[in-house]
Amino acid sequence: MNILRHPIFNIPNVLTASNFLCGIASITSCFAGRMDFAIVFIGAALICDFLDGFAARLLSISSDLGKQLDSLADVVSFGVAPGIIMMSMIAVFAQSFQATYLDTDLSANSFIHYQTQSWLNSLFHEIPNDFDATIKYLPLSALMIPVLSLFRLAKFNIDLRQTEKFIGVPTPLSTLFFLFFPLYFLLNYTQWSQTFTSWFGFLFNPYFVAITCILFSLLLVAEIPLMSLKFKQFKWRGNEPKFILLISSGIVIPIFLVWSIPIILLLFISLSIIENTVVKNKTHEI
């Protein structure tokens, strides 16, 4: 039997399994206090998620098993993993928000690990620390990410409307959005005490981040049509929003760096809304 077309262990399914393993590695890294590794493994999972679909189309391999494996892997890598990461980050932001000065003698990863363990000790062992009753349960709000990712991925498998468009934000894009928070913290750790006095400091207020986790998770299952980034043909006509997004991303990323993540995502949603409005108007004219 040709290993490339084995009913179970073909190349697309192996790539999907690699996505799954990267998700587990990300979760493990987060609990071990290596947020940098957790982010890298999420990035590797995103690459594997792209490659498994690409390989399936290239080799003309499509099966119900592959679709189920893909969703199961995505639940871990783009549901559970970002949920665990954001729980940890809300605990970190809660401590940073209360502190007037952040001692940066510890490395960023060590600080994240220490604060996460302090929160877990407060939650499960009632060990006295800075996590009082008002913020003790706040990080649990991030569990909305894996829960609604579960529903979104199950719905995607049976929703016939999502063959050419997405209904709701895809889990990989949601994960990219949530990675903004740990990435920004790691890159700006030494100046973190100044963050809450800056104009954008409210973005890292633990209550704001918790609310963001809940609201953005709801977008996963929202009845909002969003464009797919798959190209059937590469002509400008008919692909205008996709090309605008790709060109804009190429400009925004080197200029805004980590800030490009929320900017590109907002642009993606905006272009999708504009595209849907134009299509509806054309339909009404006809």
C-alpha positions, -999 to +999 in steps of 0.1 A: +000+000+000+012+035-009+021+051+024+012+085+009-024+073+006-027+051+037-063+054+050-050+065+084-013+073+084-011+094+053+008+127+051-022+151+058-032+130+089+004+129+102+006+167+099-027+169+117-013+147+145+018+170+146-006+199+151-021+180+180+013+172+196+023+209+192-008+219+212+001+195+240+036+208+240+024+243+242+001+235+272+030+216+289+054+245+283+029+270+298+026+250+330+064+246+331+068+284+330+082+286+295+057+310+278+082+316+250+081+278+242+043+278+245+041+305+218+066+288+195+046+255+197+014+273+189+032+288+159+043+253+148+007+241+153-006+269+130+020+258+103+010+222+106-027+232+104-020+250+071+001+223+057-023+194+064-050+211+043-024+220+016-011+184+015-047+170+013-055+192-017-021+185-034-024+147-030-062+147-036-067+130-002-100+139+015-118+118+041-143+121+069-115+107+092-092+136+082-119+162+089-126+147+124-089+145+132-084+181+121-111+193+145-099+172+174-063+186+169-077+222+166-096+219+199-063+212+217-040+236+198-065+265+192-089+259+220-073+244+252-038+258+246-048+295+242-072+291+271-044+279+294-021+306+281-047+334+288-055+320+322-018+324+331-016+359+316-047+371+334-031+359+367+001+378+357-018+410+347-037+408+380-005+409+400+011+436+378-021+457+381-019+457+419+018+462+421+033+497+421+066+484+411+076+452+392+109+437+402+125+425+369+153+406+386+134+375+376+132+366+339+099+372+322+092+334+320+101+330+357+078+358+367+050+343+347+056+309+362+058+323+398+026+343+394+007+314+378+017+291+407+007+318+432-027+320+416-031+282+416-020+280+452-046+306+461-073+289+441-068+252+451-048+254+484-060+287+499-024+297+505-024+334+514-010+357+487-019+388+467-049+372+450-078+384+470-114+374+465-120+401+438-095+385+413-091+350+426-115+335+400-109+360+373-084+339+353-111+312+349-129+334+325-103+323+299-120+288+299-146+304+276-119+300+249-117+262+248-154+258+255-167+279+226-138+266+204-153+231+210-187+243+198-173+262+169-153+233+156-182+208+160-205+232+142-180+237+114-180+200+106-218+199+099-225+235+087-228+233+049-227+271+047-190+272+056-177+256+024-166+290+009-170+313+039-166+311+076-195+317+100-178+331+130-141+337+137-119+306+129-101+291+159-066+297+144-073+334+140-087+336+175-056+320+188-034+345+169-053+373+186-048+359+221-011+354+215-008+392+213-010+394+251+019+370+261+040+382+232+037+419+242+044+410+278+076+390+269+089+417+246+082+446+270+088+429+303+117+452+315+095+483+311+063+466+322+058+489+353+053+518+329+027+500+309-003+509+331+006+546+331+006+547+293-024+555+271-030+519+262-024+505+297-061+496+300-056+468+275-037+449+301-061+455+330-070+420+342-107+428+342-105+441+306-085+411+294-110+387+311-140+405+294-120+404+261-116+366+265-153+362+269-164+386+242-139+374+216-148+338+224-184+346+215-172+356+181-162+320+175-199+310+174-214+343+162-235+342+131-211+366+113-201+356+077-163+361+073-142+356+042-121+325+037-085+331+027-085+302+002-080+312-034-099+294-062-081+315-087-055+343-084-071+371-104-077+404-087-114+405-097-134+385-071-105+384-047-102+421-039-107+418-001-082+389+002-055+408-018-061+439+002-057+420+035-025+403+023-009+435+010-019+454+041-005+427+063+028+428+045+029+466+052+016+465+088+038+437+102+073+453+098+059+487+110+038+477+140+054+443+149+034+426+176+007+453+174+001+441+139-018+411+153-049+429+165-047+454+136-047+426+110-075+408+127-097+439+129-089+445+092-100+410+084-133+414+101-139+448+086-131+436+051-154+406+056-183+429+066-176+452+036-175+422+013-208+408+026-224+442+023-213+446-013-226+411-022-259+417-005-263+450-024-256+433-057-281+406-049-308+431-041-301+450-074-306+417-093 
